[in-house]
Amino acid sequence: MAGPCPGCKGTGAVNCPICEGSGLDPKAAETTFDAPECNYCDGLGEIPCPDCDGAGEAG
């Protein structure tokens, strides 16, 4: 076993780089209190880790 992925610490996910984990569209959040979901992560606030493709394990 290779151990946990250093990019996501074994969780398989990382914060969305667009909304920084909020799940909200950052451009809309600046102008309204009822911001729509982030399109990049579908409002989840996280994406599969690009280092391990969401597996959570190193190489």
Long-range contacts (C-beta under 8 A, 24 or more apart in sequence): 1-57, 2-57, 2-58, 2-59, 3-57, 3-58, 4-56, 4-57, 4-58, 5-49, 5-51, 5-52, 5-55, 5-56, 5-57, 5-58, 6-51, 6-58, 7-49, 7-50, 7-51, 7-52, 8-49, 8-51, 8-52, 8-56, 10-56, 10-57, 11-49, 11-56, 12-48, 12-49, 12-52, 12-54, 12-55, 12-56, 13-46, 13-47, 13-48, 13-49, 13-54, 14-46, 14-47, 14-49, 14-50, 15-45, 15-46, 15-47, 16-40, 16-41, 16-44, 16-45, 16-46, 16-47, 17-47, 19-45, 21-45, 21-46
